[in-house]
Amino acid sequence: MTSKEGNRIMQQYVVLQVILKEKLWGTGSGNLTSLEKAINDQAAKGYRLHTITTASSGSKGMIGGGDRIQATMVFERLG
């Protein structure tokens, strides 16, 4: 769904995906700042986080590091 603002078409929704990589040793994501940045960037553009879902995949072995979590976020335009 889109709306027109001047000559610009404004999207009502934006969908983004961020891949979070778990640390090799211990627990917790090593890059939550990328998730935070994606949310703050969209907020600065006038969107709010509407929905977030996650899916995880197993480790890719000793060389590949820890598990990966894919966060899919749907942002909705405010106003």
Backbone as a ProteinNet text record, in pm:
[ID]
protein_1_A
[PRIMARY]
MTSKEGNRIMQQYVVLQVILKEKLWGTGSGNLTSLEKAINDQAAKGYRLHTITTASSGSKGMIGGGDRIQATMVFERLG
[TERTIARY]
84.4	0	89.1	54	132.1	39.1	95.1	20.9	112.2	52.5	132.9	149.8	270.6	301.4	380	311.8	376.7	394.3	513.3	542.4	606.4	622.4	687.8	584.1	605.8	517.5	575	492.1	534.6	481.1	567.8	525.2	464.8	355.6	293.6	371.4	432.9	505.5	642.6	738.5	873.3	908.1	965.8	1008.3	1159.8	1225.7	1370.9	1408.4	1523.5	1577.9	1718	1746.6	1879.1	1922.9	2045.2	2100.6	2186.7	2152.6	2229.1	2310.2	2437.1	2525	2556.1	2526.1	2556.1	2706.9	2752.1	2894.5	2933.1	3058.4	3107.1	3103	3148.6	3149	3048.1	2968.6	2871.9	2743.4	2666	2537.7	2530.8	2433.5	2413.3	2464.3	2395.1	2431.9	2546.5	2636.3	2749.6	2719.4	2600.4	2573.5	2432	2387	2255.8	2251.2	2367.3	2370.5	2317.7	2335.5	2281.9	2129.6	2072.6	1927.5	1875.1	1941.9	1904.6	1914.7	2020.4	2039.1	1927.1	1888.7	1780.8	1650.2	1620.6	1498.3	1504	1616.2	1629.6	1629.5	1689	1688.7	1546.3	1465.2	1326.7	1243.6	1270	1199.5	1228.9	1352.5	1390.5	1319.4	1277.3	1205.9	1054.5	1009.7	866.8	793	865.8	803.9	815.3	721	730.3	736.9	800.7	809.6	671.5	618.7	484.7	493.4	582.9	595.2	740.3	782.4	915	901.4	964.4	969.2	1114.1	1144.6	1281.3	1279.6	1385.6	1408.6	1555.5	1586.7	1726.8	1774.1	1905	1967.3	2085.8	2117	2224.1	2361.4	2457.5	2597.1	2647	2736	2796.3	2929.8	2951.2	3076	3170	3286.3	3383.8	3432.1	3453.2	3503	3393.9	3270.2	3160.4	3112.8	3147.8	3106.2	2975.6	2904.1	2782.6	2659.6	2545.3	2417.2	2385.7	2294.4	2248.3	2098.6	2057.2	1916.4	1878.9	1775.3	1725.9	1605.1	1615.8	1505	1439.9	1311.1	1234.5	1142.5	1153.3	1077.1	987.1	865.8	771.8	752.3	778.7	761.5	640.7	564.4	445.7	465.5	427.7	440.8	343.6	395	311	238.4	119.7	43.9	-12.5
-116.9	0	123.4	221.3	344	464.3	579.2	704.7	808.5	912.3	1016	1134.1	1184	1303	1393.7	1495.9	1577.6	1493.4	1489.9	1405.1	1273.1	1252.9	1132.7	1030.4	904.4	797.6	744.1	746.7	702.8	561.8	470.7	334.9	334	259.4	245.8	146.8	47.6	-56.1	-79	-112.9	-149.4	-280.7	-374.4	-502.8	-511.8	-540.4	-554.8	-685	-738.7	-856.4	-824.9	-869.3	-853.5	-992.1	-1028.4	-1156.8	-1131.4	-1198.3	-1188.1	-1315.8	-1301.4	-1418.1	-1434.4	-1552.4	-1581.5	-1596.4	-1561.2	-1575.8	-1723.3	-1749	-1886.2	-1950.6	-1879.1	-1932	-1853.3	-1922.3	-1855.1	-1824.8	-1734.2	-1699.9	-1550.3	-1511	-1369.6	-1333.1	-1240.9	-1200.3	-1101.2	-1113.9	-1023.4	-897.4	-887.8	-770.8	-715.5	-703.1	-643.6	-498.2	-434.7	-295.4	-281.9	-383.8	-376.4	-381.7	-457.6	-463	-328.9	-275.6	-146.3	-35.3	-39	62.6	56.6	-63.1	-78.5	-20.6	-46.2	5.9	157.7	211	356.6	429	369.7	430.4	444.7	341	346.8	444.4	451.2	546.8	689.8	716.6	850.4	886	784.8	807.3	813.2	801.4	811.2	678.6	569.6	437.6	386	300	232	81.7	11.7	-134	-192.2	-260.9	-319.9	-465.4	-542.4	-685.9	-727.8	-820.7	-880.8	-1031.3	-1108	-1253.2	-1297.2	-1409.8	-1462.5	-1608.3	-1646.5	-1785.5	-1813	-1929.7	-1960.9	-2077.6	-2077.1	-2187.7	-2234	-2360.9	-2419.3	-2372.6	-2406.9	-2371	-2431.8	-2361.8	-2409.7	-2478.2	-2527.8	-2595.7	-2506.1	-2557.4	-2484.4	-2356.8	-2360.8	-2244.3	-2138.2	-2180.3	-2088.3	-2010.3	-2052.8	-1980.7	-2032.6	-1944.1	-1983.2	-1982.4	-1999.4	-2000.4	-1864.2	-1865.7	-1741.3	-1726.6	-1604.9	-1573.9	-1469.5	-1498.2	-1404.1	-1332.8	-1202.4	-1121.3	-1051.6	-1075.7	-1009.2	-908.7	-783.3	-676.1	-606.9	-577.4	-500.5	-366.9	-258.4	-123.9	-60.4	15.8	83.6	234	304.8	450.8	512	606.3	678.8	791.6	819	933.4	906.9
0	0	0	-82	-91.2	-86.1	-55.3	-62.5	-125.4	-185	-249.9	-156.2	-150	-71.5	-164.5	-218.2	-319.9	-444.7	-499.4	-614.6	-573.6	-443.8	-392.8	-349	-382	-334.2	-204.7	-100.4	32.2	58.3	92.5	125.6	265.1	281.5	413.2	500.2	436.7	510	447.2	531	487.4	557.6	484.4	542	531.8	643.8	648.5	717	678.8	746.3	796.2	917.4	977.1	1023.8	991.9	1036.1	1159.5	1267.8	1391.9	1407.6	1433.5	1450.1	1598.1	1649.7	1789.3	1807.8	1925.8	1956.4	1954	1918.9	1913.6	2051.7	2152.6	2288.9	2371.4	2447.6	2533.7	2458.9	2514.7	2454.1	2429.8	2352.6	2323.9	2186.3	2125.2	1989.8	1994.1	1899.8	1892.2	1813.8	1751.2	1668.5	1686	1808.3	1832.7	1788.7	1777.7	1733.5	1590.2	1505.7	1368.8	1370.4	1461.8	1477.2	1529	1629.5	1685.9	1581	1501.2	1397	1293.7	1251.9	1153.7	1207.7	1334.2	1396.4	1406.4	1453.3	1468.3	1334.1	1231.1	1097.3	1045.1	1063.8	1016.8	1101.4	1229.8	1316.4	1272.1	1232.5	1185.7	1054.9	979.1	853.1	874	999.3	1028.4	1034.2	1055.2	1065.6	1208.6	1246.1	1375.5	1350.1	1440.9	1429.2	1454.4	1356.2	1365.2	1410.1	1346.1	1373	1358	1442.8	1426.9	1448.2	1360.1	1375.1	1362.7	1420	1411.4	1368.5	1302.3	1264.5	1288.7	1342.8	1370.6	1285.8	1260.5	1189.1	1270.7	1259	1337.7	1296.2	1375.8	1352.3	1223	1159	1034.3	1059.8	1179.7	1212.5	1289.9	1320.4	1401.5	1332.4	1202.3	1130	1116.7	1093.6	1068	1189.3	1308	1427	1482.9	1549.7	1619.9	1531.2	1598	1528.4	1468.7	1373.4	1311.1	1333.4	1363.3	1382.3	1278.2	1202.2	1101.9	1161.4	1175.5	1225.1	1106.3	1087.9	982.8	1050.7	1009.4	1074.3	973.3	1014.8	934.8	1005.9	931.7	985	917.7	996.9	947.4	956.4	849.1	848.2	948.5	1027.6	1123.1	1052.7	1096.9	1045.1	916.6
[MASK]
+++++++++++++++++++++++++++++++++++++++++++++++++++++++++++++++++++++++++++++++

